[in-house]
Amino acid sequence: MNSATCMVDQYRIKYRVIGTSAFDQKTMGGPVNSCNSNGIGNQKIEKLILNLLPSSDYEYQMKAWYCGGGSSDWSTMETFTTLDDCPNVGNLTVSSGSTTQATFTWDDSNGAYSFMRIKARVDVTGSTWFNVGGMGVAYGVYTKDKNNLSPGTSYRGQSRSWCDPNGGAYKSPQWTSLLFWTQPTTVRLEGGSAIANLDVYPNPSRDVFNISFTSEGIQNLEVRVLNVIGEELINDNLEQFIGEYTKQINLTDNAKGIYFLEITTNDGVINKKLILQ
């Protein structure tokens, strides 16, 4: 430490995984003899060391060099243990709810984190990345919309989690794999005159969705539930139907994410998003 008669010129820390032979070293303060140019000793009291191994036991020592010459002995050996890797989000998917909107969904199947960030860009070499959801989406929220996209344009996106709530160095080792999608130029209808009082609740849901609507005239209806790649999960054909329709849809055994309720009527196709959390 600095004192009235002994000014520190430079600190050095050496560290290694316990059981290994070679030390890595980092210096606090420099260049050597820098205190001679400004008249004060090294005032630094912390050093950020990156690229350590996760879930590992380390040992370390420190040493000081002084402005007047000479150095201290190495300090007593101390130890610390690094944390596990920050888990990234799981099952990241994207779907388009309209020509200009994309919806990202994910889960915490890899473990808890503090917040996550999504970045995306037009799928053209050299295009600029933009954020989805501002500076981050807090843990416990598993869906985020991005508006003002361009119809017919192809995009790519990926996400990364942080376990440091302040956005510091403690984050997942890498971004997720890239997602690729193209915004549609047309979308299926979000309503229609062939049915009335369409209600889907709760939405989002963790398991069961309740669906109800009224067919105001006799017609053939088809009620389907699809996943984001168009695979049919449920199909309910209603021939010459009139009156109130109610149904429970249980998606407990399906992965978290976006699904679509599709109702084919005499007037066209009605489409509603189902968010399974």
C-alpha positions as CSV (number, residue, x, y, z in Angstrom):
1,M,0.0,0.0,0.0
2,N,1.0,3.6,-0.4
3,S,2.3,5.4,2.7
4,A,3.7,8.9,3.4
5,T,7.3,7.6,2.7
6,C,6.7,4.6,0.4
7,M,4.8,5.2,-2.9
8,V,3.7,2.3,-5.0
9,D,4.8,2.5,-8.6
10,Q,3.1,-0.8,-9.8
11,Y,1.1,-3.7,-8.6
12,R,1.1,-7.1,-10.1
13,I,-1.2,-10.1,-9.6
14,K,-0.4,-13.6,-10.7
15,Y,-3.0,-16.3,-10.7
16,R,-3.6,-19.9,-11.9
17,V,-6.1,-22.8,-11.6
18,I,-5.3,-24.7,-8.5
19,G,-3.3,-27.8,-9.5
20,T,-1.7,-26.3,-12.6
21,S,1.9,-25.1,-12.9
22,A,1.9,-21.9,-14.9
23,F,0.8,-18.5,-13.6
24,D,-0.8,-15.8,-15.7
25,Q,0.0,-12.2,-14.7
26,K,-1.7,-8.8,-14.9
27,T,-0.2,-5.4,-14.0
28,M,-2.0,-2.6,-12.3
29,G,-0.4,0.7,-13.1
30,G,2.2,1.4,-15.8
31,P,4.4,2.0,-17.4
32,V,7.1,1.3,-14.8
33,N,8.3,4.5,-13.2
34,S,5.1,6.3,-14.1
35,C,5.0,7.8,-10.6
36,N,8.2,9.8,-11.4
37,S,6.3,11.8,-14.0
38,N,3.3,12.8,-12.0
39,G,4.6,12.8,-8.5
40,I,2.2,10.3,-7.0
41,G,2.1,6.5,-6.6
42,N,-0.3,4.0,-8.0
43,Q,-3.8,4.8,-6.8
44,K,-5.5,1.8,-8.4
45,I,-7.3,-0.5,-6.1
46,E,-9.0,-3.0,-8.5
47,K,-8.3,-5.0,-11.6
48,L,-10.8,-6.7,-13.9
49,I,-9.5,-10.0,-15.2
50,L,-11.5,-11.7,-18.0
51,N,-11.3,-15.0,-19.8
52,L,-11.1,-17.1,-16.7
53,L,-12.4,-20.7,-16.7
54,P,-15.9,-21.1,-15.3
55,S,-16.6,-23.3,-12.3
56,S,-12.9,-23.4,-11.4
57,D,-10.8,-22.9,-8.2
58,Y,-8.0,-20.3,-8.6
59,E,-5.1,-19.3,-6.4
60,Y,-3.4,-15.9,-6.6
61,Q,-0.7,-13.6,-5.1
62,M,0.1,-9.9,-5.4
63,K,3.3,-7.9,-5.3
64,A,4.2,-4.2,-5.3
65,W,7.1,-2.2,-6.9
66,Y,8.0,1.1,-5.4
67,C,8.8,4.5,-6.8
68,G,12.0,4.7,-4.7
69,G,13.2,1.3,-6.0
70,G,12.8,-2.2,-4.7
71,S,9.7,-4.3,-4.3
72,S,7.7,-6.2,-1.7
73,D,7.6,-9.9,-1.3
74,W,4.7,-11.8,-2.9
75,S,1.6,-11.8,-0.7
76,T,0.2,-14.9,1.0
77,M,-1.5,-17.2,-1.5
78,E,-5.3,-16.6,-1.6
79,T,-8.0,-18.4,-3.5
80,F,-11.3,-17.7,-5.3
81,T,-13.8,-19.8,-7.3
82,T,-15.4,-18.6,-10.5
83,L,-19.1,-19.0,-11.1
84,D,-20.7,-21.3,-13.6
85,D,-21.2,-20.0,-17.1
86,C,-24.2,-17.7,-17.5
87,P,-26.9,-19.8,-19.2
88,N,-28.3,-18.5,-22.5
89,V,-32.0,-18.6,-23.3
90,G,-33.4,-21.8,-24.7
91,N,-35.7,-22.5,-27.7
92,L,-35.5,-19.1,-29.3
93,T,-38.0,-18.8,-32.2
94,V,-39.4,-16.0,-34.3
95,S,-42.7,-15.7,-36.1
96,S,-44.5,-12.9,-38.1
97,G,-47.8,-11.7,-36.7
98,S,-48.2,-9.1,-39.5
99,T,-46.3,-7.8,-42.5
100,T,-44.3,-5.4,-40.3
101,Q,-44.1,-7.2,-37.0
102,A,-42.1,-10.2,-35.7
103,T,-42.5,-11.9,-32.4
104,F,-39.6,-13.6,-30.6
105,T,-40.2,-16.2,-28.0
106,W,-37.9,-18.3,-25.8
107,D,-37.7,-20.0,-22.4
108,D,-35.4,-20.6,-19.4
109,S,-34.8,-24.3,-20.1
110,N,-31.0,-23.7,-19.7
111,G,-31.3,-22.0,-16.4
112,A,-32.0,-18.6,-14.8
113,Y,-30.3,-15.4,-15.8
114,S,-30.8,-11.7,-15.1
115,F,-31.9,-10.3,-18.5
116,M,-31.5,-11.1,-22.2
117,R,-30.9,-9.0,-25.3
118,I,-31.9,-9.7,-28.9
119,K,-30.2,-8.2,-32.0
120,A,-31.4,-8.5,-35.6
121,R,-30.5,-7.1,-39.0
122,V,-31.5,-7.3,-42.6
123,D,-30.0,-10.5,-44.0
124,V,-27.6,-8.7,-46.3
125,T,-23.8,-8.5,-45.9
126,G,-22.8,-5.3,-44.1
127,S,-26.2,-4.4,-42.8
128,T,-26.4,-2.8,-39.4
129,W,-27.6,-4.7,-36.3
130,F,-30.5,-3.2,-34.3
131,N,-31.8,-4.0,-30.8
132,V,-35.1,-5.7,-30.2
133,G,-36.6,-4.8,-26.8
134,G,-34.2,-1.9,-26.0
135,M,-31.4,-2.6,-23.6
136,G,-32.8,-5.9,-22.4
137,V,-35.8,-8.1,-21.5
138,A,-35.9,-9.0,-17.8
139,Y,-35.8,-12.7,-16.7
140,G,-39.4,-14.0,-16.4
141,V,-40.6,-12.4,-19.7
142,Y,-40.4,-14.9,-22.6
143,T,-41.8,-12.9,-25.6
144,K,-40.9,-9.7,-27.4
145,D,-42.4,-8.0,-30.5
146,K,-40.4,-6.0,-33.0
147,N,-42.4,-3.6,-35.1
148,N,-41.7,-1.4,-38.2
149,L,-40.1,-4.2,-40.2
150,S,-40.3,-4.2,-44.0
151,P,-42.8,-6.6,-45.8
152,G,-41.0,-9.1,-48.0
153,T,-37.6,-8.5,-46.4
154,S,-35.4,-11.3,-45.0
155,Y,-33.8,-10.8,-41.6
156,R,-31.5,-12.7,-39.2
157,G,-31.4,-12.4,-35.4
158,Q,-29.9,-14.0,-32.2
159,S,-29.9,-13.4,-28.5
160,R,-27.6,-13.4,-25.5
161,S,-28.2,-13.5,-21.7
162,W,-26.6,-11.5,-18.9
163,C,-26.3,-12.7,-15.3
164,D,-24.9,-9.4,-14.2
165,P,-28.0,-7.1,-13.7
166,N,-25.8,-4.1,-14.5
167,G,-24.9,-5.5,-17.9
168,G,-21.3,-6.2,-16.9
169,A,-18.9,-9.0,-18.0
170,Y,-20.9,-11.9,-16.5
171,K,-22.8,-13.0,-19.6
172,S,-23.4,-16.1,-21.6
173,P,-20.2,-17.2,-23.5
174,Q,-21.7,-16.6,-26.9
175,W,-24.9,-15.5,-28.8
176,T,-27.5,-18.1,-29.7
177,S,-27.5,-19.6,-33.2
178,L,-28.8,-17.4,-35.9
179,L,-32.5,-17.3,-36.7
180,F,-33.5,-16.5,-40.3
181,W,-37.0,-15.3,-41.4
182,T,-38.7,-13.3,-44.1
183,Q,-41.5,-10.9,-43.4
184,P,-44.7,-11.8,-45.3
185,T,-46.2,-9.5,-47.9
186,T,-49.7,-10.5,-46.9
187,V,-51.1,-12.0,-43.7
188,R,-54.2,-14.1,-42.9
189,L,-57.1,-12.2,-41.5
190,E,-57.3,-11.3,-37.8
191,G,-61.1,-11.3,-37.9
192,G,-64.1,-11.7,-40.2
193,S,-67.8,-11.2,-40.5
194,A,-68.7,-14.9,-40.7
195,I,-68.2,-15.4,-37.0
196,A,-68.6,-13.0,-34.0
197,N,-67.4,-12.7,-30.4
198,L,-64.2,-14.6,-30.9
199,D,-62.4,-14.9,-27.6
200,V,-59.2,-16.8,-26.7
201,Y,-58.2,-16.9,-23.0
202,P,-55.9,-16.9,-21.2
203,N,-53.4,-15.8,-23.8
204,P,-50.5,-16.1,-23.0
205,S,-51.1,-19.4,-21.2
206,R,-48.9,-22.1,-19.7
207,D,-51.1,-25.0,-20.8
208,V,-54.8,-24.6,-21.7
209,F,-56.5,-22.1,-24.1
210,N,-60.2,-21.6,-24.0
211,I,-61.7,-20.7,-27.4
212,S,-65.2,-19.4,-28.0
213,F,-67.1,-17.7,-30.9
214,T,-70.5,-17.5,-32.5
215,S,-71.4,-18.5,-36.0
216,E,-74.2,-16.2,-37.0
217,G,-75.3,-18.3,-40.0
218,I,-75.2,-21.9,-41.1
219,Q,-71.8,-22.7,-42.6
220,N,-69.0,-25.2,-42.7
221,L,-66.1,-24.3,-40.4
222,E,-62.7,-25.7,-39.8
223,V,-60.8,-24.9,-36.5
224,R,-57.1,-25.8,-36.5
225,V,-54.1,-25.1,-34.3
226,L,-50.7,-24.9,-36.1
227,N,-47.1,-24.5,-34.9
228,V,-44.8,-21.8,-36.4
229,I,-43.7,-24.1,-39.3
230,G,-47.3,-24.9,-40.3
231,E,-47.6,-28.4,-38.7
232,E,-51.2,-29.1,-37.7
233,L,-51.7,-30.0,-34.1
234,I,-55.5,-29.9,-33.8
235,N,-58.2,-30.1,-36.4
236,D,-62.0,-29.7,-35.7
237,N,-64.3,-29.8,-38.8
238,L,-67.8,-28.4,-38.2
239,E,-70.3,-29.1,-40.9
240,Q,-73.4,-26.9,-41.3
241,F,-72.6,-25.2,-38.0
242,I,-74.6,-22.4,-36.4
243,G,-74.6,-21.0,-32.9
244,E,-72.0,-20.8,-30.1
245,Y,-68.7,-22.8,-30.3
246,T,-66.5,-23.5,-27.2
247,K,-63.4,-25.6,-27.0
248,Q,-60.4,-26.2,-24.7
249,I,-57.1,-26.6,-26.3
250,N,-54.4,-28.2,-24.2
251,L,-50.8,-27.6,-25.3
252,T,-49.1,-28.8,-22.2
253,D,-47.0,-31.4,-24.1
254,N,-45.8,-28.8,-26.6
255,A,-42.7,-26.5,-26.5
256,K,-43.1,-23.0,-25.3
257,G,-43.5,-20.5,-28.1
258,I,-46.0,-19.1,-30.7
259,Y,-48.9,-21.1,-32.1
260,F,-51.7,-20.1,-34.4
261,L,-55.4,-20.6,-34.1
262,E,-56.8,-20.8,-37.7
263,I,-60.6,-20.7,-38.3
264,T,-61.7,-21.2,-41.9
265,T,-65.1,-19.7,-42.6
266,N,-67.3,-18.8,-45.5
267,D,-65.7,-15.4,-45.7
268,G,-62.0,-16.4,-45.4
269,V,-59.5,-17.4,-42.8
270,I,-59.3,-15.9,-39.3
271,N,-56.0,-16.2,-37.5
272,K,-55.1,-15.6,-33.9
273,K,-51.7,-16.0,-32.2
274,L,-51.5,-18.3,-29.2
275,I,-48.5,-17.7,-26.8
276,L,-47.5,-20.7,-24.8
277,Q,-45.2,-19.8,-21.9
